[in-house]
Amino acid sequence: MNQGDRPMLQKQQQEILEIFNEFKSIETNQLNVSEFLEILQTTGLDRNCELLVKKMENLRGQQLDIHQFTEQFNFNYNLYENFEMIFQIMDTTNSGKISKDELKKQSDFWGLQLSERDIEIMINYSGSDEQDSVSKEKLWSLLQQYQNNKMLQ
């Protein structure tokens, strides 16, 4: 397990197995990614699991066994490509920056309970050239500094 990966709880593993079993092909015992993504979109569930959908978009057209499917739920937050996916979801205006308003909305949506002051500190500490927003690169740099400091402690 890489640093940044979060260990999967037994309950989560059971839920993933149930999802896989619900959507897998009985003949092949594999899940068709394209069909799975289509079902998520048709039912509107894609909005509830944007990160998973973004990750699986790269696998469209493939068949996954239970181990490959489960791997899609493991997420290393220290990898830049994963950070990019999260940033794209948070950047609702596609500006390449996250504004205070976007951070607040995402905080509320994900239940992070960030105060206005917390958000202001995040943006100010990132050294943003533009007031009230932070670029993807600066936010990534800030997160890397935070990780490095955490590792040294």
Secondary structure as the mmCIF struct_conf table of DSSP 4:
data_model
#
loop_
_struct_conf.conf_type_id
_struct_conf.id
_struct_conf.beg_label_comp_id
_struct_conf.beg_label_asym_id
_struct_conf.beg_label_seq_id
_struct_conf.end_label_comp_id
_struct_conf.end_label_asym_id
_struct_conf.end_label_seq_id
TURN_TY1_P TURN_TY1_P1 GLN A 3 GLY A 4
HELX_LH_PP_P HELX_LH_PP_P1 PRO A 7 LEU A 9
HELX_RH_AL_P HELX_RH_AL_P1 GLN A 10 PHE A 23
BEND BEND1 LYS A 24 LYS A 24
TURN_TY1_P TURN_TY1_P2 ILE A 26 THR A 28
BEND BEND2 ASN A 29 ASN A 29
STRN STRN1 LEU A 31 ASN A 32
HELX_RH_AL_P HELX_RH_AL_P2 VAL A 33 THR A 43
TURN_TY1_P TURN_TY1_P3 GLY A 44 GLY A 44
HELX_RH_3T_P HELX_RH_3T_P1 LEU A 45 ASN A 48
HELX_RH_AL_P HELX_RH_AL_P3 GLU A 50 GLU A 57
TURN_TY1_P TURN_TY1_P4 ASN A 58 GLY A 61
STRN STRN2 GLN A 63 LEU A 64
HELX_RH_AL_P HELX_RH_AL_P4 ILE A 66 GLU A 71
TURN_TY1_P TURN_TY1_P5 GLN A 72 PHE A 73
TURN_TY1_P TURN_TY1_P6 TYR A 77 ASN A 78
BEND BEND3 LEU A 79 LEU A 79
HELX_RH_AL_P HELX_RH_AL_P5 TYR A 80 MET A 90
TURN_TY1_P TURN_TY1_P7 THR A 92 THR A 93
BEND BEND4 SER A 95 GLY A 96
STRN STRN3 LYS A 97 SER A 99
HELX_RH_AL_P HELX_RH_AL_P6 LYS A 100 TRP A 110
TURN_TY1_P TURN_TY1_P8 GLY A 111 GLY A 111
HELX_RH_AL_P HELX_RH_AL_P7 GLU A 116 TYR A 125
TURN_TY1_P TURN_TY1_P9 SER A 126 GLY A 127
BEND BEND5 ASP A 129 GLU A 130
TURN_TY1_P TURN_TY1_P10 GLN A 131 ASP A 132
STRN STRN4 SER A 133 SER A 135
HELX_RH_AL_P HELX_RH_AL_P8 LYS A 136 LEU A 152
#
